């Protein structure tokens, strides 16, 4: 019986450690997003809500639902893709603007 109780306690400790690490990771992600010139406030708010939910699970010692951690990762990945698409769009617009400027300058030179 001692061995079973010991295993249960170790599993709880491992769960808590992984949740604490995830909580720290979310905090780091939030700080990085807030330091950007034009932060996505709705995404930051969602991450803060998830961080609070995670804190409650840590304090109560209850496990997260099976898909919760995947959902956190999915949220972050989809945000990264969204930001990447925005950067790509800006680059395309800048390139089009540069081309139009080049054309206008070449016509003035003629």
C-alpha positions as CSV (number, residue, x, y, z in Angstrom):
1,X,0.0,0.0,0.0
2,X,2.9,2.3,0.8
3,X,4.3,1.8,-2.7
4,X,0.9,2.6,-4.4
5,X,0.5,5.8,-2.3
6,X,4.1,6.8,-3.1
7,X,3.5,6.4,-6.8
8,X,0.3,8.4,-6.6
9,X,2.1,11.2,-4.8
10,X,4.9,11.2,-7.4
11,X,2.4,11.4,-10.2
12,X,0.7,14.4,-8.5
13,X,4.1,16.0,-8.1
14,X,5.0,15.4,-11.8
15,X,1.6,16.8,-12.9
16,X,2.1,19.9,-10.8
17,X,5.6,20.4,-12.1
18,X,4.4,20.2,-15.7
19,X,1.6,22.6,-15.0
20,X,3.9,25.0,-13.3
21,X,6.2,24.9,-16.4
22,X,3.3,25.4,-18.7
23,X,2.1,28.4,-16.5
24,X,5.6,29.9,-16.8
25,X,5.7,29.3,-20.5
26,X,2.3,31.1,-20.9
27,X,3.6,34.0,-18.8
28,X,6.7,34.3,-21.0
29,X,4.6,34.2,-24.1
30,X,2.3,36.9,-22.7
31,X,5.2,39.1,-21.8
32,X,6.7,38.7,-25.3
33,X,3.4,39.5,-27.0
34,X,2.8,42.6,-24.8
35,X,6.3,43.9,-25.7
36,X,5.4,44.0,-29.4
37,X,4.7,47.4,-31.0
38,X,1.1,46.5,-31.9
39,X,0.1,43.6,-29.6
40,X,-3.0,41.4,-30.3
41,X,-4.9,42.3,-27.1
42,X,-7.7,39.8,-27.6
43,X,-5.2,36.9,-27.9
44,X,-3.3,38.2,-24.9
45,X,-6.6,38.3,-22.9
46,X,-7.3,34.7,-24.0
47,X,-3.9,33.5,-22.9
48,X,-4.3,35.3,-19.5
49,X,-7.7,33.5,-19.0
50,X,-6.0,30.2,-19.8
51,X,-3.2,31.0,-17.4
52,X,-5.7,31.7,-14.6
53,X,-7.5,28.4,-15.3
54,X,-4.2,26.6,-15.1
55,X,-3.4,28.4,-11.8
56,X,-6.6,27.1,-10.4
57,X,-5.8,23.5,-11.5
58,X,-2.3,23.9,-9.9
59,X,-3.8,25.1,-6.6
60,X,-6.5,22.5,-6.4
61,X,-4.2,19.7,-7.7
62,X,-6.8,18.6,-10.3
63,X,-5.7,17.4,-13.7
64,X,-6.5,19.4,-16.9
65,X,-8.8,17.9,-19.4
66,X,-7.0,15.7,-22.0
67,X,-7.2,18.3,-24.8
68,X,-6.4,21.4,-22.7
69,X,-2.6,21.4,-23.2
70,X,-3.0,20.7,-26.9
71,X,-5.5,23.6,-27.0
72,X,-2.9,25.9,-25.5
73,X,-0.3,24.8,-28.0
74,X,-2.8,25.2,-30.8
75,X,-3.7,28.7,-29.8
76,X,-0.1,29.7,-29.8
77,X,0.6,28.0,-33.1
78,X,-2.4,29.6,-34.8
79,X,-1.4,33.0,-33.5
80,X,2.2,32.5,-34.9
81,X,0.7,31.6,-38.3
82,X,-1.5,34.6,-38.2
83,X,1.4,36.9,-37.4
84,X,3.5,35.2,-40.1
85,X,0.7,35.9,-42.7
86,X,0.4,39.5,-41.6
87,X,4.2,39.9,-42.1
88,X,4.0,38.3,-45.5
89,X,1.1,40.6,-46.5
90,X,3.1,43.6,-45.4
91,X,6.0,42.5,-47.4
92,X,3.9,42.0,-50.5
93,X,2.3,45.5,-50.1
94,X,5.8,47.0,-49.6
95,X,7.1,45.2,-52.7
96,X,4.2,46.5,-54.8
97,X,4.7,50.0,-53.5
98,X,8.4,49.8,-54.3
99,X,7.6,48.6,-57.8
100,X,5.1,51.4,-58.4
101,X,7.7,53.9,-57.1
102,X,10.4,52.5,-59.3
103,X,8.1,52.8,-62.3
104,X,7.1,56.3,-61.5
105,X,10.8,57.3,-61.1
106,X,11.7,55.7,-64.4
107,X,8.9,57.5,-66.2
108,X,10.1,60.8,-64.7
109,X,13.7,60.1,-65.8
110,X,12.5,59.5,-69.4
